[in-house]
Amino acid sequence: MTEYGRGPGSEPWHPDDPLYGDGGWGGQQAQGPQSPYGGQPQHYPQQPQTQAQYGDWGTGEQHGYDPQQYPQYTPQQQQPQYDQNGWPTGSYPQDPYAVGPTDPYAQQAGTYGGEQADSYGTPEAYPPPEPPGRRRAEPEPETDWDPGPDQGEHAFFAGDDDDDRDDEPADRRGRGERRGGGERRGGKEKKRRSGLACLVVVVVLGGGLAGVGYFGYQFYQDRFGSAPDFAGSGNGEQVTVTIPKGSGGYAIGQELKKAGVVKSVDAFVAAQASNPEGKNIQDGVYTLQKEMSASSAVELMLSPKSRNNLIIAEGWRNARVYEAIDKRLELEKGTTAKVAETKWETLGLPEWAVNHDDVKDPLEGFLYPSSYAVAKGQKPEAVLKQMVARATETYGELNFEEKAESLGLEGPWELVTVASLVQAEGKTHDDFRKMSEVVYNRLKTTNTETNQELQFDSTFNYLLGQSEIDISESEINSNPDPYNTYTNKGLPPGPIGNPGEEALQAALNPTSDGWMYFVATDGMNKTEFAKTIEEHQKLVDKFNASRGN
């Protein structure tokens, strides 16, 4: 293998070579160090300029200097002389570029022509080459790539063991040893640790990409994909779900998902919104199945078949409510009525609802019509408390305490009583506001038509615990009970039933058309109103005709 800048058969560079000597290119000859092969420095007479014996880099071809091409070299310049071994003698011609005493840069260190020593121009920097016969083979350059046993596998994957290094030739081991004791082994350990680090990085990056992909999918599903949903109408396993009061679609969906009825809240909300009757789902207890599609769950909740609640209808009197509670709790008839009679003061009535005279049932008007989650095992007082709390909350939301006075009433207790009368006498919801005006007009002190007597059959029926439409005048006039509004002026002592929301709103917002009379002309569902006694008589005749009287 050829050495740097030599052709075949040429000698290696030497520190005294004119390319690297103190004299620079074509400088003044000077005495050089003694030849490493025992030759003495020799001086040769001036010779005509010939081609310099410098080998071309890596080719071995020789080239000289053309005096025409390089005019700075004059014919008087001498070429370096060589001894019998082919080495320069160390004498060089005068350098035409050497600095003069007046040169401002003469005192500075320079590479060419300066006085400062060149660290590369010493024998220590370039030790003498060995003779050609004694030269060792040039070691192969070391690389980071280790082909491994099959000449094609990297050491990282081949699982190279440090113990195998003992079988290598000495010159290959020496390459590692030159870097310091133990460094070779340390380098192998670093390779292994680097491989483990790469593996950890790959795992982390893979996990990160998987996480990004998952959340990206969820992001897409949330905004563009369909919500997760079950298929079919359930797996046959029944489950009871309680929907709290005031729950919207999202809250209902949460309860259903928690019970395993629907697969996702979003699916239920979407199904409820797409169903025209979806907003009619009320609070209460529902019997459903697990793993239902959202649409089938909505349809079943809109059906009475799914309701497992105790339903208190508008206008029910307390006596009927008590019976319904006993039946639902599977208690002996009369149990709940006894609790209401003995514990009514502990059931949560507001302060304005107590201490009224002649009241037959202090809880009347406070068992609010709605749907209640009532199941066997509960106690009657717990159920009653729930109903009273619902009524009290509703009356508070409607500002009964503030609005009662503006309507000419003594307080919210009387306002609840008016609402109960509207609920009992009105046959349809369209009647409620007119019926409310009739009550207020008859309570006025200016009322000369009935002299502040309401004259409602509903109050007399409540007194007797009945619902009769044909009541004789003699029967009415013979009973002086405060609930008899034929014989007593003003409102009865208290409510005569439990009014619903529309009756309550009608009590707060009566019409102002001057209605004073009303008659159920068909005896059942049709109520007609009159402003004068003459109009009222015509309605009575119409009623008698329908009855065959």
Buried (B, 14 or more C-beta within 10 A) or exposed (E): EBBEBBBEEBBBBBBBBBEBBBBBBBBBBEEBEEBEEEBEBEEBEEEEBEEBBBBEEEEBEEEEBEEEEEEEBEEEBBBBBBBEEEBBBBBBBBBEEBBEEEEEEBEEEBEBBBEEEBEEBEEEEBEEBEEEEEEEEEEEEEEEEEEBEEEEBBBBEBEBEEEEBEEEEEEEBEBBEEEEEEEBEEEBEEBBEEBEEEEEEEEEEEEEEEEEEEEEEEEEEEEEEEBBBBEEBBEEEEBEBBBEBEBEBEBBBBBBBEBBBBBBBBBBBBBBEEBEEBEEBBBBBBEBBBBBBBBBBBBBBBEEEBBBBBBBEBBBBBBBBBBBBBEBBEBEEEBBBEBBEEBBEEBBBBEBBEEBEEBBBBBBBBBBBBBBBBBEEBEBBEBBBBBBBBBBEBBEEBEBBEBBEEBEBEBBBBBBBBBBBBBBBBBEEEBBBBBBBBBBBBBEEEBEBBEBBBBBBBBBBBBBEEEEEEBEEEEBEEEEBBBBBBBBEEBBBBBBBBBBBBBBBBBBBBBEEEBBBBBBBBEEEBBBBBBEEEBBEBBEEBBEEBEEE
